Amino acid sequence: MKSRSSTLLVILVLQALLLSAAVAKGRAGPKKQCWCGECTSWSGVWTCDDLLTKCAATCKNCVPVSTGKGATKYRCRDFLPENCGCKIH
């Protein structure tokens, strides 16, 4: 039974690596200039972590974020378009 679990784990890890490599290869083109400054990558798919005073009208998943100063800011959790990375700091 342990052998099956190990084999399954190896297969899942290899699939994740192949998917990451395929997405990374697809994103190798020229970068577009984007509006996002702080990003997080989830297996090659990027989301923006910038805090905004309001989300853009095109944002489908706008999440309110409470700041320590009693104010509320917003974060758009949509995925960024392909070939659109973060600004270089």
C-alpha positions as CSV (number, residue, x, y, z in Angstrom):
1,M,0.0,0.0,0.0
2,K,2.8,2.4,0.8
3,S,4.3,1.8,-2.6
4,R,1.1,2.8,-4.3
5,S,1.0,6.0,-2.2
6,S,4.6,6.9,-3.2
7,T,3.9,6.2,-6.8
8,L,0.8,8.4,-6.8
9,L,2.7,11.2,-5.1
10,V,5.5,11.0,-7.7
11,I,3.0,11.1,-10.5
12,L,1.2,14.1,-9.0
13,V,4.5,16.0,-8.5
14,L,5.6,15.3,-12.1
15,Q,2.2,16.5,-13.5
16,A,2.5,19.7,-11.5
17,L,6.1,20.2,-12.8
18,L,5.0,19.6,-16.4
19,L,2.0,22.0,-16.0
20,S,4.3,24.7,-14.5
21,A,6.8,24.3,-17.3
22,A,4.1,24.5,-20.0
23,V,2.7,27.6,-18.5
24,A,6.1,29.2,-18.0
25,K,7.0,28.4,-21.6
26,G,3.8,30.0,-22.8
27,R,4.5,33.2,-20.9
28,A,8.0,33.6,-22.4
29,G,6.8,36.3,-24.9
30,P,7.3,40.0,-24.4
31,K,5.8,41.5,-21.3
32,K,2.9,43.9,-21.5
33,Q,3.0,46.9,-19.2
34,C,0.5,46.2,-16.4
35,W,-1.1,48.1,-13.6
36,C,-0.2,45.7,-10.9
37,G,2.8,46.2,-8.5
38,E,2.6,43.3,-6.0
39,C,1.7,39.8,-7.4
40,T,1.4,36.2,-6.4
41,S,1.9,33.3,-8.7
42,W,-0.2,30.1,-8.4
43,S,1.4,27.5,-10.6
44,G,2.2,30.1,-13.2
45,V,-1.1,32.0,-13.1
46,W,-0.7,35.5,-11.5
47,T,-3.1,37.4,-9.2
48,C,-2.6,41.0,-8.2
49,D,-2.1,41.9,-4.5
50,D,-2.3,45.7,-4.8
51,L,-4.6,47.4,-2.3
52,L,-6.9,49.9,-4.1
53,T,-9.3,52.6,-3.0
54,K,-11.9,50.9,-5.4
55,C,-11.8,48.0,-7.8
56,A,-11.9,48.6,-11.5
57,A,-15.3,48.1,-13.2
58,T,-13.8,45.1,-15.1
59,C,-12.9,43.3,-11.8
60,K,-15.1,40.2,-11.3
61,N,-13.8,39.2,-7.9
62,C,-13.4,42.4,-5.7
63,V,-12.6,41.6,-2.1
64,P,-12.7,44.2,0.7
65,V,-9.6,44.3,2.9
66,S,-9.7,46.0,6.3
67,T,-6.6,48.1,7.0
68,G,-5.2,48.8,10.5
69,K,-6.3,52.4,10.3
70,G,-10.1,51.7,10.2
71,A,-10.3,52.3,6.5
72,T,-11.3,49.6,3.9
73,K,-9.4,49.1,0.8
74,Y,-10.1,46.6,-2.0
75,R,-8.2,43.9,-3.8
76,C,-9.1,42.5,-7.2
77,R,-8.6,38.7,-7.1
78,D,-9.0,38.1,-10.8
79,F,-6.2,36.4,-12.6
80,L,-3.9,38.7,-14.6
81,P,-4.0,38.4,-18.5
82,E,-1.5,36.2,-20.1
83,N,2.0,37.6,-20.7
84,C,1.2,40.3,-18.1
85,G,3.7,40.1,-15.2
86,C,4.2,42.5,-12.4
87,K,6.0,45.8,-12.5
88,I,9.7,45.5,-11.6
89,H,10.5,47.2,-8.3
